Amino acid sequence: MSYAQFSKKLETISGISITPFKEGSKEIDWDGVKENIEFLLENGVEVIVPCGNTSEFYALTLDEAKEEIRRVVEIVNGRATVVAGIGYSLQTAIRLGQYAATVGADAVMIHMPVHPYTTESGLTSYFKGIIEALDIPSILYFKDPTISDNVLKELAPQEKLVGVKYAINDLPRFAKVVYEVPKEHHVTWVCGTAEKWAPFFYSVGAKGFTSGLVNLFPQKSFEMLKAMQAGDQDTAWNVWREVLPFEDLRAKYNNGNNVVVIKEAMELIGLNAGVTREPVAPLNESDRKEVTDILKSWGFELKVEKVKN
C-alpha cells in the first residue's frame, strides 16, 4: 500500500484509547487495556491510537509506552489500523517510533513537543527528523496556536507524512492551510478536538476526527461521522447538541478534565477505565454529578456500586 493510499485510512474516527491505572498503586491494568481495545474493535473503530493524550501519554514511562504499543498491536492483530503516539526529545521519539514499527504498529502520531522554548524552524526540523527516520507513515499532532502553519506547508511534500491532527480551534486558519496545501501531497486532515468541533472542521476540509467519547459511546460518535459523510446536516447537528454538554465538561479547567471525565463515565457504566495519574486529579463532586446526569440523559443504566452518594 502506498503512503497516499494509507492516508485514506484516516478518513474515519481515530479512537484515542485510554490507559486504565489501578486504584492505589496506579500501575497499568493490562487486563483493562485488553478489555477496552476489544470494546473499540467490537464497535467498529478502524483506527486505534495508543499513547495519545487521552491515553495519558505524558504520564507513562518510556517502558510503559513501549509495552502499551506492543500489547495494543497484539490485541488488534490486524483488525484495525494502529497509530502509536510518540514524542519527547527528537532521538527519543525516533527510537520509540522505530520500536513501534518493529512490533507492528501501522503508523505513528508525533506529539507536539511540550518544551517551553519552541521555534517554527526548530519544530519543522523536529517533525522532519522523525518522519525521515521512520519507514512507517507519520501523522502530525499540531496544537500550539503560537506556531505558524508554515510548518505544515513545509512538511506536506514529505511522502511519509499522511495526515495532520489539527487541534487549534480556529476555523478560518484551518480552512486556509487546507486550501494552501496541494491535494497531491495526500495529507488527510483530521479534526483533533473531537465531536465538539468535528462538524465545523468537516465543513472546511477535515475528513475524520479524533474521539475520546468513542471509548464509551461509539454509537453516537459513528452517528455523527456517517451523517457528515452523507451530508446529513440535520442529524450531524442533532448529535452535536447531544454530546456538547459532555465535551464542554471535558474542556473545563483549560481541558484539565479531558481524560478524567472519560474515565469517570466509563467506570459509571461498567467499563474498566481505572483512575488517572498525576497531574490529573479525580473529578470534584459537582463535575461528577454532571457526568452522571449526562449519562442518564443518554439512556445509560449506571452501575449502582460505582456511584458515590
N, C-alpha and C positions, 0 to 999 in steps of 0.2 A: 504494500500500500504506500502510495506517495504521501509526502507531507501535506500536499494540497487536499488529497482525499481524506487524510486523517482529520484535517481541520473541520470537516463536515460533522464529525462525531460530536463536536461541541455544541451543535445546534439543538440543544435539549436542556434539561436540568442537570447541573453539576451538584450532586449531593455531597455536602461537606460533612463527613462522618464525625461523630463525637467520640471522645475518649472517656470511658467511664472509669472514675477513680473510686477506690474503696473508701468507705467512711472510716475515719480514724487514721489508718496508715497512709491513705491517699496513693497507694500502689495501683497500677493499672489492673483493671479487672479484665483479663484476656477472654474469659468466657463471655463477658458482656460485650466486648468488641465483636466477637463472632455473632452473637445474637443480633446486634444492631446492623451489621453488614448484611446478614441474611434477611433482615427485615427490609432493607433497602432493595435488595435483589428481588425478593418476593413481590415487591410493589412496583417493579418495572423501572427502577433507576438505572440508567445506562452509563452514567459517568459518576464514579465514586472517588472522592478526594480525601484520602487520609492525610493527616498533618496539615490541615488548613487551620485558619484562625479559630473556627468553631470547634476544631479538634484540640484547641489549646496548645498549638504547636510550640509556642514560646515558653510553655510550662513543662515541656518534655526535655529530658536529657537527650543527647545525640544517640546514645544506645537505645533509648526508648523509641525515638523517632524511627530508627532503622528497624527495630523489632515490629513496630506498628505497620510500617510499609510492607515488610516481608509477610507478616501474618495476613494483612488485607489482600495482598496478591494471591496468597494461597487459598484464602476463603473464597474469593471471587472466582478463581480458577477459570478465567476466560469468559465468564458470564456477563461481564461489563468491562468498560474501559477504566483502568486505574490510573489516576493522575496523582503523583506523590508530591506533597508540598516540601520544598527545600528552601534553605535560607542561611542566615548568619553571614560570616565572612565569605569572601569570594572562594577561597580554597575549600572552606568547609562545605559550602553549597555545592561545589563541583564534586567533592568526594561523596556527599550524600546523594547527589544525582546519579553518580556512577554506580553507587550501591543499589539505588532504586532500579536502575536499568539491569544490573546483574541479577537481581531477584525477580525480575519480570514485570516491573511497572511499565505501563504503556507510554507514559509521558510524565513531565514534571511541571509543577506550578511554582514559579520562582517568586517567593515573598518579596515585597518591597522592604529594603533594609530599615531597621529601626534605629540606625546610627543617627545621632543628633546633628551630625555635620555631613550633609549630602549636597553635591552639586550636580547639575544637569549632565555635564560631560563625564563626571565620575560614575553616576548611575548608569549612563549608557555603556560605559566600559564594563561595569559590574555585570549587567544583564548580558552583554555581548560575550563576555568571557565564559559565562556559564553555558549559553546557547551553543557556542562553538566547541566547547569541551565535551558535550554530550552527543551521543548518537540518536537518542530518542527525542521526540518533539518537546518543545518548551511552550509554556503559556506564561505570560507576564501578569503579575498581580500589581495593578497600578492604582495607588490610592492617595498619594500625597499631592494635595492641590497646589502646593508651592512649587512643584516641579513641572516644567513645561512639557506639553505633549510632543515637543520636538524629539524627545527621547523615543517615543513610539514611532514617529515618522522615520527616524534614522534607522531604527532596528527592523522596521517592517520588511525590507528586502531580504532579511535573513531567511533562508529556505526552511530552517528547522523551527522558526517561530510560527506557530499555528493558531495562536489565539491570545487575546488580551482580556483579562478580567478587569474591567474598568469600574472602579469603586469611588469615583468622585461624582457626587450628585449635582452636576452642572450640565443640564441638557444641551444648551447651545454649544458649550465647549465640546461635549461628546459628539454631537452631530457634526461639528466642524472637522474633528480629527478623523471620523469615519469617512467623511467626504474626501478628505485630503490624502488618505492612504489608498493607493490604487488597488482595485479589486484583484488584480493579477498577483498580488502578494499573498493571497489566500489566508488572510488573517480573519478568524472568526471573532466577532466582538460579543463579549459576554457581560451582561449586567452583573456587577459584583456586589450589589446591595439588595439582593433578594427580592421577594414578592412585592414589597412596598414600592419599589422603583421599577420593577420589570416592565410593566406596560408602557411607561414613559420611555425607557431605553429602547424597547422593541420598536416603538413608533419612529425612531430615528436611526435604526441600523443594527441594534443588538439582535442576535439570533438565538440566544439562550440566556439563562440566568442561574446564579448560584442560589442554594437554598439550605437553610438550617431546619426550616419547618418540615421539610421532606422526611426528617428523622422521626416525626410523629404523626404527620397528617399528609402523606404523599398524595392522597386522592385530590386534595384541594390544590396542591401545587401543580399537579398534572392537568387539572381542570383549567387552570389559568393558562398553562402552556398551550394546550390544544386549542383553546379559544383564540389566543393570539395568533397561532399558526393558521387558523381558519378564517381570520379576520372578523371573528365574532366579538365585536367591541362590547356589546351589552353583557355577555357572560363574563368576559375578562374583567370588566369594571365591577361587576357584582361580586366576583371572587375577591377582587382588590378591597372592596369595602368590608368583606367578611374578615379578611386577615389583617387589616390595618391596625386594629387595637393591639393585636399580638405583636406585630412588628414595631409599633410605637413603643410598647413596653420594653422590647429588646433594645431599642435605641436610647433608653433613658441613661442618664449619667454619662453622657458622651460615649454611648454604646457599651458602657460597662456591664449592662445587663444582657448583652448579646448571647452569651453562652449559657448563663445560669438560668435564664427563662426557658430555653430549650430543654435543659436538663430537668428542671422542676416539672415542666409539663410532661415530659416522658415518664418520670417517676410516678406522677399522679395517675397516669393511665396504664401503669403496669409494665412499662418498658424499663430496661436496665441502663440508666444514664449515670448513676453514681453522683458523686459530689464534684465540685470544682476545686482546682488548686489555686493557691495564691498566684497572682494578686487579685483573683476574683473571689468575693465573699458570697455566702449564701444570701438568698433573697430576704429582704425585710418582710414583715408580715403583711404590710399594705400591698406590696407588689405581688406577694404570694397569693393573696386573696383575689387579686385581679386575674392572675393566671387561672385559678380555679373557676372563676366566673366566665372567662372566655371559653375554657374547655367545655363547661356545661352548656354554653350558648351554641357550641358546635355539635352538641349531642353526645359528647363522650360520657361514659359512665366512669366515675372516678373510683379508684381503689381506696376504700374507706381507711384501711390501715396505714395508707401513706399520708392521709390528711391530718394535719395538726389542728387542734382546737385553738 
